[in-house]
Amino acid sequence: MKYLMWLLKAAIFFTLFAFALNNQQATALHFFFGYEWRAPLVLVVLAAFAAGLAVGALGMVPRWLRHRAAARRAQERAAAAGMTTMPPPNTGHHGL
């Protein structure tokens, strides 16, 4: 199984490497007010992907902070009720 995973990783790497080699032509991005960025197409695609990851991660931050605050409140309520540990998770059958 370990060799199969390495083979899969190698296939993904070489596919992306071939994509990068096939997209080396210069591309111009035209921004507002006459600004222009010239770069190889593969860098433009990589920058768009990285920007999408950043926007997605920043979009998760408010929900993550709310979850942390709710967990902290639940822990404080449990401590106030005299519970030293959280109750065990439900390990019953889920109907699968």
Secondary structure, DSSP 8 states (H G I E B T S, - for coil): -HHHHHHHHHHHHHHHHHHHHHT-SEEEEE-GGG-EEEEEHHHHHHHHHHHHHHHHHHHHHHHHHHHHHHHHHHHHHHHHTT-SS------S----
